[in-house]
Amino acid sequence: MEYTVQKLGSLAGVSTRTLRYYDEIGILKPARINSSGYRIYGQKEVDRLQQILFYRELGVSLDSIKEIVTAPTFDGAAALREHREKLLEKKEQLELLIANVDKTIALTEGRMEMSNKEKFEGFKKKMIDENEKKYGKEIRQKYGNDTVDKSNAKLQNMTQEQHDEVTALGEQITVTLAEAFKTGDPAGELAQKAAELHKQWLCYYWNEYSKEAHAGLAQMYVDDERFTAYYDKEQPGTAEFLREAIHIYTGMKK
């Protein structure tokens, strides 16, 4: 069966403008252009649009989707299995949040009691899922699945008091690092204090601390542009400064 832009848009629930844009950027080309100049889409294009919409639902950028679906090695069946796993994870997160809301409603109506830990379970699961989406591949390659899984479990079991403590610690690091950066001396007292605070912050998430892992993470802040952008958003060069301070702190300075 074949579809015009309008018919495919209606079928998939997307605008014709979106489909034309997908054609322009090369992520979804029509099967052919008919004699009247209309874009015509076949079954192959319908299947690709489904894949694109699955990836979009999971928050993947269009640039990344294009790389994935246009790769010669792209396996549609394998991608669908992956989509299913990701959607099940999302379903679990939503169910946690829904259960959290239901319990909170019951709490406010005086029908039940709810621990502080229960109040934040869904949000912590969301934080873990977002971190996995952004940095999971790189972190797992660097530290291994077991280390990352234990870190996620530690975060999921974090009490509200611990969460408040680590949040305050994160803010303290930001302030101290900003002041240290102005000195220009990564070996100075303020910079080394920032490195120590950073270690304390890590220990809320890591089961085991090692100087080598701490120094490796600091290097990643420079090597990975996403981390660099986070640290450099107020003062460019902060990520490199923090790396130097941590490498000095851990004794890993070359």
N, C-alpha and C positions, 0 to 999 in steps of 0.2 A: 504494500500500500504506500502511496505517496502523499505528501502533505505540502501545502504552500506555507509561507511564513505565518499567515494568520491562523491556519488550521493547526499547525504544530504548536504555536503559542497558546492557543485555546486548549489543546490537549494536555500540554505540560504545565499550564498555569503561569507562563512567563509572558512578558510583553514582546511584541514584534520588534520593538526597539532593541531589546536585549539580544534577540536572535541575530539582528543585523550587526550588532556590535561584536557578537561572537564570531560572525563571518569576517568582519574587518580585522580582528586580531588573530585570526587563523586557528581558533580553538574548535570551531564548528562550521565547516564549509558545507554548503548545500551539495546534493549529489549532482545537480545540474541546473542550468538556467534554461527555462523553456523559451519558445519562440516569441512570447510576449514580454520576455525580460523578467519573469518571476522566478524567485528561488524555489527549487523543488527539493524536498528532503525525502529520503527513503528509510528503510528499516535500520541500516547501519548508522545513520545520523540520529535516529530516534534513540538507539541504544547509547550512543555517545552522549547525547543530551542528558539522558538519565544518569550516566556516570558523573557528568559535570555537576548536576544538581545535587547528587549525593555528596560530592567533595565540598561543594559550597555550603551545604548544610553542616558539614563538619568544620567549617571555618577555614578551609584551605584557600589560598589566594589564587586568582585566575592565572597568574604567571606560573605558579607551581602546578596547577591543574593542567595547563597546556603542556608543560614538560612531561607530565605523567602520561596523559592520554595519547600524545602524539609520538611517544617513544616506540621504536620498533619492537621492543620487548614487552610492551604493555599487554597484560593478560586480563581480559574483562572478567572472566569467571573468578580469578584470584582476587581481583579488586572488589567484586561483590561480596566475597567472603570477608574481606577486610572491613568493608563498609558495615557489614552485619555486626562484626565484633565491636566496632566503634560505636554503633548505634545502641548496642546492648549496654555498653559502658555509660553512654549518655542517659539511657533509660534508667539505669541503676541510680545515677546521680539525681535525676528528676524525681524518682520514687522516694529517695532519701529526703529531698527538699519538701515534697508533698506531705510525707509522713511528719516531717518537722513542723510544717504549717498546721497540720491537723492536731498535733500534740499541743502546739502553742495556743490554738483556738480553745481546746479543751481546758488548758491551764488557765486562760483568762476567764473562762466561764466557771471555773472552780470545780471542774469535773475530774481533774487528775493533777498529779504533781509531775514536774519535769526537771531533771537535773540540768545544771549548766552545760555539762558535757553533751547531753542530747540536743541542746539548743543550737549547737554549732557543728554537728556532725555533717550535715549536708553541705555547708559552706567549705569545710575543710576538704571534703571529697572534690568539690568543684575546683579548689585551689590546686590540688594534686593533679587533676585532669588537665587543667590549663598549663601547668608546668610541664607535664608530659608532652602536650601538644607543641609547646614552644621549644623545649630544650631536651626532651626525653632521649631522642636518638643520639645526640652528642654526649650527653652525660652517661648514658648506658654504655656507649662505646669506650668512654674514658675510664669509668669506675666499675663497670660490670652490673649485670641485672640484680644480683644479690644485694649489693650495696645500696642501689637505688630503691629496691623494694623495701629494705629495712628502714631507709630514710622516710619513705612514704608512710610506712606503718607507724613510725615514731610521730610524724605529723598528725596522722589520723587519731592517735591516742593522746595528743596534747591536750592538757586541761586549759580552761579559760584563763586561769592565772598564768600559766606558762605562755599562753598566746599573748597576753597583755605584756608580759616581761620581754618576750622576744621582739614584739612590735616597738616597745619603748627603746630597746637596745638598737634596733635598726635605725630609729630616728637619731639616737645618740651618735651612731657611726657616721651618719650623713653630716651632722653638724661638725663633729671632730675632724672628719676628713676634709671638709671645706676649709676649715681654719688651718689645717696642716698643709694643704695645698698652697696656701698663700705664702708659707715660709719657703717653699721650694726645696725643702730638705727631707727626703724620705727616711733618713736615718735619725731625724730629730725627735724630740720627746713627743710632740703632738702626733706625728705620723706613726710612731711606734705604739702610741696609745690607741690610735685608730686600728692598727693591725691586731692588737690584743682584743679590742672590742669585737672585731670581725671574727676572731677565733671563738670568743664566747658565744657569738650569734650562731656560728656554724654548729657548735656543740648542742644546740637545741634541735638540730635536724640530723646530724650525723651520729650514728651509734658509736663510732670510734674516730678519734682525731689523730691525724698524723701530719707532721710538718711537710712531708712530701706531697700529700694530697692538698694541703692548704696552699702550698706554692703552685701546684698544678692548676688549681682553681683560679688563682690570681692571674696566671698566664692566660687562661681561657677568657678572662675579662678583657684582655687585649686582643686575642686572636679572633674572638667571635664578635662581629660588629653589633649584634643585638645587645650584648653585655656592655660593650664600649659605649654605645649610644645612651644606655641607661646612666652610666657613671659620668659621661661627658656632657650631659644635657645642660648643666648649669655652668660648668667650667671645663672646656675642652682640655684633654690631657690628664684628667683625674684618674681614668682607668689605668694608665701607665704609671702614674704616681703611686696608686694603691698597690699595683703589682710590685713596684720597687720596694715599697715599705714592707710588704708581706714577705718578700724574698729576703730582705735584711732580717726581719723578725724571726723567720724560720731558719735562718742560716743557710739559705739556698741561693744566696746572691753569688753569681758567677764572676 
